[in-house]
Amino acid sequence: MSHLVNWKHKDIRSLLENLPNRPSTRGGQLFGDRKIKELQALAWFVTDKYRRGLSVNLDLYCQEVDEYISLAEIASVLTKDDIADKPDKLKYSNWNR
């Protein structure tokens, strides 16, 4: 479970949506939207427990999968807002003299 810590929401979706493009001998497999959301929620759950220093209890996750899917989606939206825009390119004309 520790391998799921800090996986990004969009990276999980990208990985699982592109897996069907691979041959089956190289791990190609089709995942439905529900399975993708469940894995995203599991990664969020494990990361949250890890950051708070709590043990990971998969029984707790299995009881409330839909709630954790919602929390993972909310966290994904909130982290998009926290990312700062790239600054403009520094120009000589803008320097203070």
Backbone as a chain_set.jsonl record, in Angstrom:
{"seq": "MSHLVNWKHKDIRSLLENLPNRPSTRGGQLFGDRKIKELQALAWFVTDKYRRGLSVNLDLYCQEVDEYISLAEIASVLTKDDIADKPDKLKYSNWNR", "coords": {"N": [[0.813, -1.196, 0.0], [2.06, 1.18, 0.536], [3.187, 2.054, -1.802], [1.306, 3.507, -3.119], [1.251, 6.022, -2.075], [1.134, 9.483, -2.49], [0.454, 9.415, -5.228], [-0.761, 11.043, -8.066], [-3.989, 12.285, -8.853], [-4.777, 12.815, -11.568], [-2.713, 11.516, -12.903], [-3.11, 8.818, -12.366], [-5.519, 8.347, -13.711], [-4.697, 8.902, -16.345], [-2.732, 6.909, -16.755], [-4.271, 4.506, -16.485], [-6.156, 4.84, -18.498], [-4.612, 4.684, -20.747], [-3.568, 2.129, -20.74], [-5.015, 0.1, -22.24], [-3.956, 0.428, -24.782], [-1.633, -0.957, -24.927], [-0.141, -4.157, -25.71], [-1.627, -7.236, -24.583], [0.259, -8.906, -23.471], [2.036, -7.188, -22.368], [0.807, -6.044, -20.228], [-1.504, -4.788, -21.021], [-4.765, -3.755, -20.527], [-8.243, -3.23, -20.045], [-9.827, -0.766, -18.188], [-12.71, 0.21, -16.485], [-14.569, 3.28, -15.898], [-15.483, 3.378, -13.257], [-13.695, 1.654, -11.866], [-11.326, 3.053, -12.218], [-11.873, 5.395, -10.769], [-12.147, 4.227, -8.24], [-9.519, 3.339, -7.73], [-8.205, 5.792, -7.745], [-9.405, 6.917, -5.493], [-8.526, 5.124, -3.542], [-5.763, 5.599, -3.601], [-5.793, 8.248, -2.714], [-6.855, 7.858, -0.156], [-4.876, 6.246, 1.1], [-2.679, 7.997, 0.968], [-3.665, 10.14, 2.512], [-3.958, 8.916, 5.04], [-1.295, 8.239, 5.513], [-0.038, 10.773, 5.597], [-1.214, 11.813, 7.882], [-0.231, 10.166, 9.772], [-1.507, 7.82, 10.481], [-2.621, 4.391, 10.693], [-3.241, 2.284, 7.86], [-6.345, 1.121, 7.149], [-7.911, -1.138, 5.402], [-10.448, -2.248, 5.534], [-12.019, -0.193, 6.514], [-11.886, 1.543, 4.343], [-13.214, -0.013, 2.375], [-15.81, -0.055, 3.35], [-16.78, 2.503, 2.902], [-16.497, 3.336, 0.17], [-17.677, 4.975, -1.862], [-17.822, 7.455, -0.577], [-15.106, 8.051, -0.256], [-14.35, 8.228, -2.906], [-15.656, 10.595, -3.629], [-14.337, 12.401, -1.889], [-11.724, 12.216, -2.874], [-12.046, 13.286, -5.443], [-12.791, 15.903, -4.797], [-10.479, 16.762, -3.468], [-8.72, 16.658, -5.597], [-9.657, 18.709, -7.263], [-9.247, 20.899, -5.577], [-6.448, 20.939, -5.33], [-5.693, 21.681, -7.87], [-6.305, 24.373, -7.906], [-4.413, 25.403, -6.197], [-2.005, 25.52, -7.49], [0.485, 27.605, -8.644], [0.601, 30.12, -11.193], [2.792, 30.191, -14.015], [5.479, 32.448, -13.988], [5.873, 35.525, -15.888], [8.194, 35.919, -18.591], [11.343, 37.223, -17.801], [12.289, 40.448, -18.649], [14.698, 42.741, -19.915], [13.89, 45.384, -20.042], [12.132, 45.649, -17.954], [13.589, 45.77, -15.653], [14.662, 47.248, -12.599], [16.386, 50.269, -12.167]], "CA": [[0.0, 0.0, 0.0], [2.902, 2.376, 0.611], [3.523, 2.485, -3.161], [0.252, 4.402, -3.598], [1.375, 7.332, -1.444], [1.439, 10.642, -3.343], [0.072, 9.295, -6.637], [-1.639, 12.139, -8.44], [-5.305, 11.91, -9.376], [-4.779, 12.828, -13.035], [-1.74, 10.538, -13.39], [-3.749, 7.503, -12.284], [-6.475, 8.274, -14.821], [-3.93, 8.846, -17.584], [-2.121, 5.58, -16.833], [-5.259, 3.454, -16.703], [-6.823, 5.035, -19.781], [-3.678, 4.323, -21.815], [-3.187, 0.714, -20.675], [-5.553, -0.732, -23.327], [-3.155, 0.589, -25.995], [-0.532, -1.919, -24.872], [-0.529, -5.559, -25.924], [-1.966, -7.918, -23.326], [1.468, -9.501, -22.899], [2.755, -6.127, -21.659], [-0.05, -5.464, -19.203], [-2.648, -4.094, -21.591], [-6.02, -4.166, -19.911], [-9.238, -2.17, -20.071], [-10.438, -0.449, -16.904], [-13.868, 1.085, -16.58], [-14.497, 4.528, -15.154], [-15.671, 3.097, -11.819], [-12.453, 1.09, -11.334], [-10.347, 4.145, -12.191], [-12.226, 6.239, -9.621], [-11.847, 3.489, -7.014], [-8.078, 3.373, -7.512], [-7.879, 7.163, -7.359], [-9.846, 7.081, -4.11], [-7.632, 4.33, -2.701], [-4.496, 6.339, -3.512], [-6.041, 9.404, -1.852], [-7.057, 7.323, 1.192], [-3.576, 5.83, 1.635], [-1.878, 9.209, 1.136], [-4.22, 10.879, 3.644], [-3.588, 8.209, 6.277], [0.159, 8.346, 5.659], [0.292, 12.14, 5.996], [-1.681, 12.051, 9.242], [0.452, 9.239, 10.668], [-2.437, 6.786, 10.902], [-2.477, 3.122, 9.981], [-4.174, 2.093, 6.744], [-7.309, 0.068, 7.431], [-8.654, -1.333, 4.156], [-11.86, -2.515, 5.838], [-12.65, 1.123, 6.606], [-12.014, 2.023, 2.958], [-14.229, -0.808, 1.668], [-17.147, 0.291, 3.85], [-17.174, 3.843, 2.468], [-15.817, 3.597, -1.105], [-18.276, 6.12, -2.557], [-17.432, 8.672, 0.123], [-13.7, 8.324, -0.557], [-14.301, 8.683, -4.301], [-16.032, 12.015, -3.592], [-13.261, 13.157, -1.239], [-10.577, 12.25, -3.791], [-12.36, 14.233, -6.513], [-12.738, 17.244, -4.215], [-9.061, 17.07, -3.234], [-8.112, 16.885, -6.903], [-10.066, 20.043, -7.71], [-8.604, 21.884, -4.712], [-5.014, 21.026, -5.615], [-5.524, 22.41, -9.13], [-6.368, 25.793, -7.608], [-3.244, 25.791, -5.416], [-0.82, 25.604, -8.34], [0.734, 28.987, -9.085], [0.855, 30.31, -12.616], [4.178, 30.41, -14.386], [5.703, 33.888, -14.123], [6.251, 36.02, -17.213], [9.62, 35.919, -18.879], [11.99, 38.438, -17.342], [12.81, 41.276, -19.737], [15.619, 43.781, -19.474], [13.173, 46.655, -19.923], [11.388, 45.66, -16.682], [14.514, 45.828, -14.513], [14.787, 48.528, -11.882], [17.756, 50.82, -12.281]], "C": [[0.859, 1.263, 0.0], [3.295, 2.885, -0.775], [2.478, 3.449, -3.729], [0.354, 5.811, -3.028], [1.839, 8.355, -2.477], [1.226, 10.416, -4.835], [-0.906, 10.41, -6.933], [-2.894, 11.614, -9.141], [-5.281, 11.796, -10.901], [-3.814, 11.797, -13.608], [-2.309, 9.122, -13.366], [-4.706, 7.324, -13.452], [-5.732, 8.123, -16.148], [-3.322, 7.454, -17.786], [-3.148, 4.516, -17.194], [-6.035, 3.624, -18.0], [-5.921, 4.634, -20.946], [-3.25, 2.864, -21.789], [-3.79, -0.139, -21.79], [-4.767, -0.622, -24.632], [-1.987, -0.385, -26.042], [-1.029, -3.313, -25.225], [-0.791, -6.233, -24.577], [-0.749, -8.568, -22.68], [2.31, -8.474, -22.143], [1.86, -5.395, -20.673], [-1.238, -4.702, -19.73], [-3.946, -4.636, -21.04], [-6.957, -2.971, -19.916], [-9.839, -2.002, -18.677], [-11.604, 0.485, -17.147], [-13.693, 2.309, -15.71], [-14.618, 4.293, -13.651], [-14.385, 2.569, -11.19], [-11.369, 2.16, -11.238], [-10.61, 5.039, -10.981], [-11.93, 5.541, -8.301], [-10.349, 3.492, -6.711], [-7.621, 4.775, -7.127], [-8.246, 7.412, -5.899], [-8.943, 6.306, -3.152], [-6.295, 5.041, -2.528], [-4.658, 7.559, -2.61], [-6.142, 8.951, -0.404], [-5.717, 6.969, 1.833], [-2.695, 7.054, 1.886], [-2.346, 10.008, 2.342], [-3.826, 10.225, 4.968], [-2.094, 8.341, 6.551], [0.549, 9.731, 6.169], [-0.128, 12.446, 7.425], [-1.062, 11.09, 10.25], [-0.441, 8.145, 11.211], [-2.197, 5.501, 10.13], [-3.554, 3.004, 8.91], [-5.046, 0.891, 7.055], [-8.185, -0.102, 6.189], [-10.121, -1.672, 4.387], [-12.639, -1.207, 5.929], [-12.871, 1.698, 5.211], [-13.152, 1.298, 2.236], [-15.646, -0.471, 2.112], [-17.66, 1.595, 3.258], [-16.54, 4.235, 1.134], [-16.37, 4.844, -1.794], [-17.901, 7.444, -1.903], [-15.985, 9.045, -0.204], [-13.509, 8.735, -2.022], [-14.632, 10.177, -4.356], [-14.926, 12.87, -2.983], [-12.042, 13.279, -2.141], [-10.815, 13.241, -4.92], [-12.296, 15.675, -6.012], [-11.286, 17.662, -3.998], [-8.347, 17.364, -4.545], [-8.431, 18.283, -7.421], [-9.36, 21.115, -6.881], [-7.116, 22.024, -5.01], [-4.756, 21.728, -6.933], [-5.512, 23.906, -8.876], [-5.122, 26.282, -6.884], [-1.998, 25.991, -6.269], [-0.677, 27.031, -8.863], [0.991, 29.027, -10.588], [2.336, 30.55, -12.839], [4.409, 31.91, -14.569], [6.086, 34.253, -15.552], [7.769, 36.001, -17.358], [10.21, 37.277, -18.48], [12.606, 39.172, -18.536], [13.701, 42.365, -19.151], [14.89, 45.097, -19.241], [12.408, 46.762, -18.601], [12.295, 45.757, -15.456], [14.483, 47.215, -13.874], [16.231, 49.003, -11.971], [18.149, 51.555, -11.057]], "O": [[0.423, 2.306, -0.488], [3.699, 4.04, -0.908], [2.744, 4.133, -4.717], [-0.381, 6.703, -3.454], [2.79, 8.131, -3.225], [1.774, 11.166, -5.641], [-1.792, 10.689, -6.126], [-2.858, 10.647, -9.902], [-5.719, 10.789, -11.457], [-4.062, 11.256, -14.685], [-2.018, 8.319, -14.253], [-4.71, 6.282, -14.107], [-6.109, 7.298, -16.98], [-3.4, 6.894, -18.879], [-2.926, 3.716, -18.103], [-6.526, 2.639, -18.552], [-6.415, 4.281, -22.017], [-2.62, 2.401, -22.74], [-3.11, -1.052, -22.259], [-4.895, -1.485, -25.501], [-1.413, -0.606, -27.108], [-2.21, -3.615, -25.057], [-0.232, -5.832, -23.556], [-0.727, -8.762, -21.465], [3.192, -8.842, -21.367], [2.13, -4.247, -20.322], [-1.923, -4.027, -18.961], [-4.195, -5.841, -21.083], [-6.514, -1.828, -19.803], [-10.299, -2.966, -18.066], [-11.5, 1.436, -17.921], [-12.782, 2.373, -14.885], [-13.928, 4.94, -12.862], [-14.019, 2.991, -10.093], [-10.585, 2.172, -10.289], [-9.683, 5.398, -10.254], [-11.508, 6.187, -7.341], [-9.955, 3.633, -5.553], [-6.745, 4.929, -6.275], [-7.49, 8.042, -5.16], [-8.634, 6.792, -2.065], [-5.752, 5.079, -1.424], [-3.762, 7.873, -1.826], [-5.578, 9.589, 0.485], [-5.452, 7.346, 2.974], [-2.031, 7.131, 2.92], [-1.525, 10.503, 3.115], [-3.409, 10.908, 5.904], [-1.682, 8.534, 7.695], [1.377, 9.849, 7.073], [0.516, 13.242, 8.108], [-1.334, 11.184, 11.447], [-0.175, 7.597, 12.281], [-1.634, 5.523, 9.035], [-4.644, 3.56, 9.046], [-4.549, -0.225, 7.205], [-9.092, 0.695, 5.951], [-10.956, -1.41, 3.521], [-13.78, -1.124, 5.476], [-13.922, 2.274, 4.932], [-13.963, 1.934, 1.561], [-16.585, -0.592, 1.325], [-18.871, 1.77, 3.125], [-16.086, 5.37, 0.988], [-15.598, 5.681, -2.261], [-17.688, 8.442, -2.592], [-15.675, 10.219, -0.406], [-12.603, 9.507, -2.335], [-13.959, 10.936, -5.054], [-14.612, 13.942, -3.5], [-11.396, 14.325, -2.173], [-9.899, 13.961, -5.318], [-11.807, 16.561, -6.713], [-10.91, 18.792, -4.312], [-7.467, 18.223, -4.597], [-7.557, 18.96, -7.961], [-8.922, 22.129, -7.424], [-6.581, 23.13, -4.948], [-3.692, 22.322, -7.105], [-4.792, 24.64, -9.552], [-4.804, 27.47, -6.953], [-1.025, 26.582, -5.8], [-1.606, 27.588, -9.449], [1.528, 28.084, -11.168], [3.04, 31.05, -11.961], [3.617, 32.577, -15.235], [6.556, 33.415, -16.321], [8.512, 36.06, -16.378], [9.649, 38.33, -18.782], [13.347, 38.587, -19.326], [13.479, 42.842, -18.038], [15.244, 45.847, -18.331], [12.073, 47.868, -18.177], [11.801, 45.819, -14.33], [14.296, 48.222, -14.555], [17.168, 48.213, -11.862], [19.26, 52.08, -10.983]]}, "num_chains": 1, "name": "protein.A"}
